[in-house]
């Protein structure tokens, strides 16, 4: 009897397979996808972000897998807003982890949505929902090619580093820091250790020990380290900045929005606004062959970080194998 039952079961499975074979396979699902170069008006000179415009149906594991595959500093996934007042929701992933907030992905995602005609600013403002909360994004310029997009930096928490932490920071940077403006941990959702060096040349010359930095950042629960300093008066940019995030799988971020925002918090917290000005341009990325330009505005009520963007890739992400 067991043999008869087994034969019947095999026949049923064969019959089911034959029926399924008659049903044509559906093509793979596709999701609108763009790769946007942020903080530049020319392709391939800024910081790219991958934007999946149709992320409904993807779970956290799938999003992380895609972000790991794109291997960019960040990949974003656009979802319908669930908070009142928000125009859209964004989840932001590095190749290794999810972030509550990040700057250049915020600007790049807004650019992609505007270019695709999926959002429209109200009085020049979009509102992004992300894990840190609601973030205001301002849009100026007549068309996509001229848009300057800026985000309002979330409220910051600032904590000065101890003497021992500053000693370790100098050791892993291979550079002295300006101790009169003590390095600080600035938390805007992304948590950056910010240090001011003697001059822009020192910033460019730094060659950090990434293994030591990773240990330091893990202990401090920091996203990474930002170093910056001023250019001489009359330069095209007022500040040179670099950002390192080995704990996030990114040794050096080509142009970093949240890192620039945390630098602006540092400038205000160390009472250097008069020196740097309330509006200034930051250069970032030249060590990596980039030419990023970030616009910083410090106001009494907050800080905005902005710049231009350009789309370098536009198409579809194929989601999975053909299915029936």
BELWO-V347245 format. One record per residue. N is the residue number from 1. OMEGA is omega in degrees with one decimal (* if undefined). D_FIRST is the distance of its C-alpha to the first C-alpha in Angstrom with 1 decimal. Layout:
((N	OMEGA	D_FIRST) (N	OMEGA	D_FIRST))
This chain:
((1	178.4	0.0) (2	-179.8	3.8) (3	178.5	5.3) (4	179.8	5.1) (5	-179.4	6.3) (6	179.4	8.6) (7	179.2	9.9) (8	-179.9	10.6) (9	179.0	12.4) (10	178.9	14.3) (11	178.9	15.4) (12	-179.7	16.7) (13	178.4	18.6) (14	179.8	20.1) (15	179.3	21.2) (16	178.8	22.7) (17	178.7	24.5) (18	177.9	25.9) (19	-178.9	27.3) (20	-179.4	28.9) (21	179.9	30.4) (22	-178.6	32.3) (23	-177.6	33.9) (24	178.1	37.0) (25	175.6	37.4) (26	178.3	40.1) (27	177.2	42.9) (28	174.4	43.3) (29	175.8	45.1) (30	179.7	48.8) (31	179.5	51.3) (32	-170.6	55.1) (33	173.6	56.5) (34	169.7	60.1) (35	-170.9	61.7) (36	175.1	65.1) (37	-170.9	67.9) (38	-178.9	69.7) (39	175.5	73.3) (40	172.6	74.6) (41	179.2	75.9) (42	-178.3	75.0) (43	170.2	71.5) (44	179.9	70.2) (45	-178.9	72.9) (46	179.4	71.4) (47	-177.3	68.2) (48	170.3	65.1) (49	175.1	62.5) (50	-177.7	59.2) (51	173.7	58.6) (52	-171.2	55.2) (53	-179.4	56.5) (54	-173.0	53.2) (55	178.8	51.3) (56	179.4	49.4) (57	176.6	45.7) (58	175.7	46.4) (59	-175.9	45.7) (60	-179.1	47.8) (61	179.6	45.6) (62	178.2	45.7) (63	179.8	49.5) (64	179.3	50.1) (65	179.1	48.1) (66	179.7	50.1) (67	176.4	53.4) (68	-179.0	52.4) (69	178.7	51.8) (70	175.6	55.1) (71	172.1	56.8) (72	-179.6	59.8) (73	173.5	61.7) (74	171.4	60.1) (75	-179.5	57.6) (76	-178.6	57.7) (77	-174.4	55.2) (78	-179.7	56.6) (79	174.7	55.1) (80	178.0	56.4) (81	175.2	58.9) (82	179.0	57.9) (83	176.5	61.4) (84	178.2	64.2) (85	180.0	66.8) (86	177.1	64.6) (87	-179.3	64.3) (88	177.9	61.1) (89	-179.8	59.1) (90	167.8	58.7) (91	-169.7	56.6) (92	-178.3	58.1) (93	164.2	56.3) (94	175.7	57.7) (95	-174.4	55.4) (96	-172.8	54.6) (97	176.4	55.0) (98	178.7	55.8) (99	175.6	59.4) (100	179.8	60.9) (101	171.5	63.7) (102	-170.3	65.2) (103	-174.9	68.2) (104	173.0	67.7) (105	177.2	64.2) (106	-179.9	65.8) (107	-178.8	68.4) (108	178.8	66.1) (109	177.4	63.5) (110	177.5	66.4) (111	-178.1	67.7) (112	-179.7	64.3) (113	178.3	63.8) (114	-179.2	67.4) (115	-179.6	67.1) (116	180.0	63.9) (117	-175.9	65.6) (118	176.9	63.1) (119	176.9	65.7) (120	-179.4	69.4) (121	172.7	71.8) (122	-174.8	73.6) (123	176.9	77.2) (124	-175.7	76.3) (125	167.1	73.6) (126	176.5	69.8) (127	179.5	67.9) (128	171.6	64.9) (129	174.1	62.4) (130	-172.9	61.0) (131	178.4	60.0) (132	-177.7	63.7) (133	179.1	64.4) (134	-178.0	66.3) (135	177.1	68.4) (136	-179.6	71.2) (137	-179.8	71.4) (138	-177.9	74.7) (139	174.5	75.0) (140	-177.9	78.3) (141	-172.9	79.2) (142	-177.3	79.2) (143	-174.2	76.1) (144	-178.1	73.1) (145	-176.6	75.2) (146	-175.0	77.9) (147	163.7	75.7) (148	-176.2	76.5) (149	-178.8	73.7) (150	176.3	74.4) (151	173.4	72.4) (152	-178.2	73.9) (153	175.9	73.1) (154	179.5	71.3) (155	-173.7	73.4) (156	167.4	73.8) (157	-173.5	73.8) (158	179.6	76.0) (159	179.1	76.2) (160	177.4	78.7) (161	175.8	77.5) (162	177.7	78.8) (163	-179.7	81.1) (164	178.7	78.4) (165	177.8	76.1) (166	177.1	78.9) (167	-179.9	79.5) (168	179.0	75.9) (169	178.1	75.9) (170	179.7	79.0) (171	-176.9	77.4) (172	176.7	74.3) (173	-173.0	76.3) (174	-178.7	78.9) (175	172.3	81.4) (176	175.5	83.7) (177	177.7	83.1) (178	-176.7	85.8) (179	174.7	86.0) (180	170.8	88.5) (181	-170.1	85.7) (182	176.0	83.1) (183	-175.8	79.5) (184	168.4	77.3) (185	-177.7	73.7) (186	-174.3	73.4) (187	174.2	70.4) (188	-167.8	69.7) (189	161.0	65.9) (190	-174.1	66.2) (191	-175.8	68.0) (192	167.4	70.5) (193	-174.1	72.9) (194	179.6	76.1) (195	178.7	79.0) (196	178.9	82.3) (197	-172.4	83.7) (198	-177.3	87.2) (199	-177.1	87.1) (200	179.2	84.8) (201	178.2	85.2) (202	177.6	83.7) (203	-178.6	80.7) (204	-176.1	80.2) (205	-175.1	80.7) (206	175.3	78.2) (207	-171.8	75.3) (208	171.5	73.2) (209	-172.9	71.0) (210	179.4	67.7) (211	177.3	65.9) (212	179.9	68.6) (213	-179.8	68.5) (214	176.8	64.8) (215	179.1	65.3) (216	-175.7	68.2) (217	177.1	66.4) (218	179.5	63.3) (219	-178.0	65.6) (220	-174.0	67.5) (221	-178.2	64.4) (222	172.9	66.4) (223	-178.3	65.2) (224	-175.0	67.7) (225	174.1	71.4) (226	171.8	74.0) (227	-177.4	77.4) (228	170.3	80.2) (229	-175.1	84.0) (230	168.2	86.7) (231	175.6	88.2) (232	177.0	92.0) (233	-179.9	93.6) (234	178.1	93.6) (235	-179.7	90.2) (236	173.9	87.8) (237	-178.5	85.3) (238	-173.9	86.5) (239	167.5	83.6) (240	-176.1	81.3) (241	171.8	77.9) (242	-178.2	74.8) (243	-177.5	71.5) (244	-177.3	69.0) (245	-177.1	65.5) (246	178.5	63.6) (247	178.1	61.4) (248	-179.1	60.1) (249	-177.2	59.4) (250	179.7	62.8) (251	176.1	65.5) (252	178.9	68.1) (253	-175.8	67.9) (254	176.6	69.9) (255	-167.6	71.4) (256	-178.0	70.3) (257	-178.1	71.0) (258	177.1	70.3) (259	175.8	72.0) (260	177.5	75.1) (261	178.8	75.0) (262	173.6	74.8) (263	178.7	77.8) (264	174.9	79.7) (265	178.7	78.9) (266	179.7	80.3) (267	179.8	83.5) (268	-176.0	84.0) (269	179.1	83.2) (270	174.3	85.6) (271	179.7	88.3) (272	-178.3	88.6) (273	179.5	88.4) (274	-179.6	92.1) (275	-174.0	91.5) (276	-176.4	88.5) (277	-179.8	89.2) (278	173.9	87.1) (279	179.0	85.9) (280	-177.8	85.1) (281	177.7	82.9) (282	173.1	80.6) (283	177.9	79.7) (284	171.3	76.4) (285	-173.4	74.4) (286	177.9	77.1) (287	-180.0	75.7) (288	-179.8	72.4) (289	178.4	74.3) (290	179.8	74.1) (291	-178.6	76.9) (292	176.0	75.6) (293	-176.5	78.0) (294	-179.6	77.4) (295	-179.9	79.8) (296	174.1	80.4) (297	176.3	82.2) (298	177.4	83.2) (299	179.6	84.3) (300	-174.5	85.2) (301	179.8	82.1) (302	-178.0	79.6) (303	174.4	78.7) (304	-178.6	77.3) (305	-175.3	75.8) (306	178.3	75.6) (307	178.2	75.7) (308	179.3	74.8) (309	176.3	71.5) (310	178.4	70.3) (311	179.4	66.9) (312	179.6	65.9) (313	176.7	62.3) (314	-178.2	60.9) (315	-176.9	57.5) (316	173.1	53.9) (317	-179.8	51.4) (318	-172.6	48.0) (319	172.8	45.4) (320	-179.1	42.0) (321	175.5	40.0) (322	-178.3	39.4) (323	-178.0	36.9) (324	*	35.2))
